[in-house]
Amino acid sequence: MRRKRTGLFLFAVLLVGCSAGPDFVRPDPPKSSGYSSNVKPAHFDAGSFTLGDAQTVIQGEVSAMWWEQFRSGKLNDMITQALLNSPTLEAAKATLLQAEYLYKAKGGSTLYPRIDANAGALRQETNGSKNGQVGGENTFNLLNSSLSAGYTFDLSGSNHRQLESLAAKAGYYSFQLEGARLTLAADIATTAIYQAQLSGQITILEKVLAARLEQLAITRERLRLGSASPQEVLAMQALIEQTRAGIPALRNQLDQTMHLLALLSGQTPDSASLPLFALQDFFLPLSLPLRVPSELVRVRPDIQASEALMRAANADYGAAVAKSFPQITLSATIGSQALTAASLFGTGSLVWGVAGQLVQPIFNKGLAPERDAAKAGFDAASANYHQTVLKGLREVADVLTALDNNKQILSGYTGADAAAQEQLMITGNRYKLGSASYLELLQAQSESEQYRLELLASQARRLSDTVAFYQAMGGGRK
C-alpha cells in the first residue's frame, strides 16, 4: 500500500512539471540576404537634390528617434507632442494595461491557493417533531467563523498554458502600441512634407498666374494694335482660368493636410497650433541604415505582433489538450462554532475539514472538437505570421525600388529645371539688349515655374520615400 502511494506521488510530481501540447518554437527567419532580385544594398545617388548631396543605403541600426535625421526642429517638436497627446496611443496603452492586468489576475488565481475568511450568525428554533417527539422546542443562536483554503494542482500544465497565452497577448498589444507610435511618427512626417510641397506649389502657381495675367494684358494690347488675333487672347484667357482654378484645389488639399496634422497631434482643427513647413526645413538623410531580412523580422512591430498571436494560439492549443488530463483539487477549512459570542473561540468550538477531489474526464464529446479548433487556430496564426513576413519584405523591396527610381526622376526634373533657368537667363539678357520682347520674357518665366512645380513634387517625394524607408525598417529600438 505504501509503495502504491509513493508511486502515485511520484507520478503526480512528474506531471506538475509537464505542460500539455507542444512547446512554442519560434519561426526561422528568412534565409535571403536581400529584398529583391533587382535591388541590392547599394548606393543610391540623390543627384543634385537641393536638400542633400547623396544617399547611401548601408547595413546598420536605426535610431529610436529616426525623424531627427531630417534635422527639422518643427517636425521634432510636433512628433514629440503627438506621442504625448495622441488619443490613439492612449487607447493602445490602456489596452496593453488591460492585458497585463488580466495576466496578473489569472496568475494570482492559479499560481497561489485561495484563502477566504467567513463569518456568520444564525438564530434558529427547533422542536422534537422530526424525531417523533412532542414539544421540546428550543431556540438558540449559532455563531461561526472560519478560514477556508483551496488549491488546484496544475498537473497537466493547463494553468501554465493559459498564463502563457495571456502573456503572449499582452506582448501582442505591446507590439501594437510600438507599431502605433511608428505609424504616428511616419504619418506626421509624411503629412508635414506634403504640406510643405503644397505650400510651395501654391506660391509657384500664384507667380505663374501673375505672369500670365501680364501676358494677357500685352496680348490684348497687341490685338488693339493689330499684331495679334482674337484666338490668341481667348487661348491666353483659357490658360489663365485653368491656372486660377488650380490654386483653390491646392489650397483645399493644404487645408485638409492641416486638419490631418491637427488630428495626428491630438488637437481640434479650429484650435490647433501648427507650424507651417517648407521643403527647406528638411534635410535629406545621407545614410540610410538597412536591416537584413533575418533581423527585420525580429524588429518590425507588425511581424512581432503576429508572432505573439502565434505564440498565444499555441498556448491555447496546449490548454485545450490539458482538459483531457486529470485535475486534483485540495481544500481545507478551519474555524469555530458556538452558541454565544463569548464561547466562539473557546474550548470545544473548533471545527475543521479537509477534502480532496480528483476529476478525470471519461466521456466528453466536446473535448476533441475543442482541441481541433485550437489546433486550427494555431495553423491560422502561423499562416498569418508568414503572410505578415512576406508583406514586410515586399514593403522594404518597394521602398528600395522607389528610392532608386525616384532618384532618377528627380535627376531628370533637376536637369530640366536647370535648362529652363538657363533659358530664362538668356531671354532676360536678350530682353535687356532689346532683341526679345517682354512677352517672350514672361513666357520663359512661366515655363520655368512649371518645371519648378514638378521639381518641388519630386523633392517632396524623395523625402517621403526616406520616411517610408524608416517605417519599413520598423523604426528604431529603444
ChimeraX attribute file (.defattr): number of C-alpha atoms within 10 A of each C-alpha:
attribute: neighborCount
match mode: 1-to-1
recipient: residues
	/A:1	6
	/A:2	7
	/A:3	8
	/A:4	9
	/A:5	10
	/A:6	11
	/A:7	12
	/A:8	12
	/A:9	12
	/A:10	12
	/A:11	12
	/A:12	16
	/A:13	12
	/A:14	12
	/A:15	18
	/A:16	14
	/A:17	12
	/A:18	14
	/A:19	21
	/A:20	22
	/A:21	21
	/A:22	11
	/A:23	12
	/A:24	13
	/A:25	9
	/A:26	10
	/A:27	12
	/A:28	8
	/A:29	13
	/A:30	16
	/A:31	9
	/A:32	10
	/A:33	12
	/A:34	18
	/A:35	20
	/A:36	16
	/A:37	7
	/A:38	9
	/A:39	13
	/A:40	14
	/A:41	18
	/A:42	14
	/A:43	14
	/A:44	19
	/A:45	18
	/A:46	24
	/A:47	18
	/A:48	16
	/A:49	18
	/A:50	13
	/A:51	20
	/A:52	14
	/A:53	14
	/A:54	17
	/A:55	20
	/A:56	17
	/A:57	19
	/A:58	14
	/A:59	14
	/A:60	12
	/A:61	14
	/A:62	17
	/A:63	15
	/A:64	13
	/A:65	16
	/A:66	18
	/A:67	21
	/A:68	17
	/A:69	16
	/A:70	20
	/A:71	14
	/A:72	15
	/A:73	11
	/A:74	16
	/A:75	21
	/A:76	19
	/A:77	12
	/A:78	21
	/A:79	24
	/A:80	14
	/A:81	13
	/A:82	24
	/A:83	20
	/A:84	12
	/A:85	15
	/A:86	18
	/A:87	16
	/A:88	16
	/A:89	21
	/A:90	14
	/A:91	12
	/A:92	20
	/A:93	17
	/A:94	13
	/A:95	17
	/A:96	21
	/A:97	15
	/A:98	14
	/A:99	21
	/A:100	18
	/A:101	14
	/A:102	17
	/A:103	20
	/A:104	15
	/A:105	12
	/A:106	14
	/A:107	16
	/A:108	12
	/A:109	13
	/A:110	19
	/A:111	15
	/A:112	12
	/A:113	15
	/A:114	14
	/A:115	14
	/A:116	11
	/A:117	12
	/A:118	11
	/A:119	12
	/A:120	10
	/A:121	15
	/A:122	10
	/A:123	10
	/A:124	10
	/A:125	9
	/A:126	12
	/A:127	14
	/A:128	12
	/A:129	11
	/A:130	8
	/A:131	7
	/A:132	8
	/A:133	9
	/A:134	10
	/A:135	10
	/A:136	10
	/A:137	10
	/A:138	10
	/A:139	10
	/A:140	12
	/A:141	13
	/A:142	15
	/A:143	18
	/A:144	21
	/A:145	18
	/A:146	17
	/A:147	15
	/A:148	17
	/A:149	15
	/A:150	18
	/A:151	18
	/A:152	20
	/A:153	21
	/A:154	23
	/A:155	23
	/A:156	26
	/A:157	23
	/A:158	27
	/A:159	22
	/A:160	22
	/A:161	26
	/A:162	22
	/A:163	24
	/A:164	21
	/A:165	25
	/A:166	24
	/A:167	20
	/A:168	24
	/A:169	24
	/A:170	25
	/A:171	22
	/A:172	26
	/A:173	23
	/A:174	23
	/A:175	23
	/A:176	22
	/A:177	23
	/A:178	22
	/A:179	23
	/A:180	18
	/A:181	21
	/A:182	23
	/A:183	16
	/A:184	20
	/A:185	27
	/A:186	22
	/A:187	20
	/A:188	23
	/A:189	23
	/A:190	20
	/A:191	20
	/A:192	27
	/A:193	25
	/A:194	23
	/A:195	24
	/A:196	23
	/A:197	23
	/A:198	27
	/A:199	19
	/A:200	18
	/A:201	23
	/A:202	19
	/A:203	12
	/A:204	20
	/A:205	21
	/A:206	16
	/A:207	15
	/A:208	23
	/A:209	19
	/A:210	17
	/A:211	20
	/A:212	23
	/A:213	17
	/A:214	15
	/A:215	23
	/A:216	21
	/A:217	14
	/A:218	16
	/A:219	21
	/A:220	20
	/A:221	14
	/A:222	16
	/A:223	16
	/A:224	12
	/A:225	9
	/A:226	10
	/A:227	10
	/A:228	15
	/A:229	13
	/A:230	14
	/A:231	10
	/A:232	15
	/A:233	20
	/A:234	14
	/A:235	11
	/A:236	19
	/A:237	16
	/A:238	12
	/A:239	16
	/A:240	20
	/A:241	12
	/A:242	12
	/A:243	17
	/A:244	16
	/A:245	11
	/A:246	14
	/A:247	18
	/A:248	12
	/A:249	11
	/A:250	17
	/A:251	15
	/A:252	12
	/A:253	15
	/A:254	20
	/A:255	14
	/A:256	14
	/A:257	18
	/A:258	21
	/A:259	18
	/A:260	19
	/A:261	26
	/A:262	21
	/A:263	17
	/A:264	24
	/A:265	25
	/A:266	19
	/A:267	19
	/A:268	14
	/A:269	16
	/A:270	8
	/A:271	8
	/A:272	15
	/A:273	14
	/A:274	15
	/A:275	13
	/A:276	12
	/A:277	21
	/A:278	17
	/A:279	21
	/A:280	10
	/A:281	16
	/A:282	23
	/A:283	17
	/A:284	22
	/A:285	21
	/A:286	19
	/A:287	16
	/A:288	21
	/A:289	18
	/A:290	23
	/A:291	23
	/A:292	19
	/A:293	21
	/A:294	15
	/A:295	13
	/A:296	22
	/A:297	25
	/A:298	13
	/A:299	18
	/A:300	23
	/A:301	24
	/A:302	22
	/A:303	26
	/A:304	23
	/A:305	25
	/A:306	23
	/A:307	26
	/A:308	25
	/A:309	25
	/A:310	29
	/A:311	27
	/A:312	28
	/A:313	26
	/A:314	28
	/A:315	30
	/A:316	26
	/A:317	27
	/A:318	29
	/A:319	26
	/A:320	24
	/A:321	25
	/A:322	23
	/A:323	19
	/A:324	19
	/A:325	16
	/A:326	16
	/A:327	18
	/A:328	15
	/A:329	14
	/A:330	15
	/A:331	17
	/A:332	15
	/A:333	17
	/A:334	15
	/A:335	19
	/A:336	20
	/A:337	22
	/A:338	20
	/A:339	16
	/A:340	14
	/A:341	14
	/A:342	8
	/A:343	14
	/A:344	19
	/A:345	16
	/A:346	12
	/A:347	9
	/A:348	11
	/A:349	14
	/A:350	16
	/A:351	13
	/A:352	12
	/A:353	10
	/A:354	12
	/A:355	10
	/A:356	12
	/A:357	11
	/A:358	10
	/A:359	11
	/A:360	12
	/A:361	11
	/A:362	9
	/A:363	8
	/A:364	8
	/A:365	8
	/A:366	8
	/A:367	16
	/A:368	14
	/A:369	11
	/A:370	15
	/A:371	21
	/A:372	14
	/A:373	15
	/A:374	21
	/A:375	20
	/A:376	14
	/A:377	19
	/A:378	21
	/A:379	15
	/A:380	13
	/A:381	21
	/A:382	20
	/A:383	14
	/A:384	17
	/A:385	22
	/A:386	15
	/A:387	14
	/A:388	19
	/A:389	23
	/A:390	14
	/A:391	14
	/A:392	22
	/A:393	21
	/A:394	15
	/A:395	18
	/A:396	25
	/A:397	21
	/A:398	18
	/A:399	19
	/A:400	27
	/A:401	18
	/A:402	18
	/A:403	24
	/A:404	18
	/A:405	14
	/A:406	18
	/A:407	25
	/A:408	17
	/A:409	17
	/A:410	24
	/A:411	20
	/A:412	16
	/A:413	22
	/A:414	23
	/A:415	16
	/A:416	17
	/A:417	21
	/A:418	15
	/A:419	14
	/A:420	21
	/A:421	19
	/A:422	14
	/A:423	17
	/A:424	21
	/A:425	15
	/A:426	15
	/A:427	22
	/A:428	21
	/A:429	14
	/A:430	16
	/A:431	16
	/A:432	12
	/A:433	10
	/A:434	10
	/A:435	11
	/A:436	15
	/A:437	15
	/A:438	18
	/A:439	18
	/A:440	16
	/A:441	21
	/A:442	21
	/A:443	18
	/A:444	22
	/A:445	22
	/A:446	23
	/A:447	16
	/A:448	22
	/A:449	22
	/A:450	17
	/A:451	19
	/A:452	23
	/A:453	20
	/A:454	18
	/A:455	23
	/A:456	21
	/A:457	18
	/A:458	23
	/A:459	26
	/A:460	24
	/A:461	21
	/A:462	25
	/A:463	23
	/A:464	21
	/A:465	22
	/A:466	23
	/A:467	25
	/A:468	24
	/A:469	24
	/A:470	22
	/A:471	22
	/A:472	23
	/A:473	26
	/A:474	26
	/A:475	27
	/A:476	16
	/A:477	12
	/A:478	6
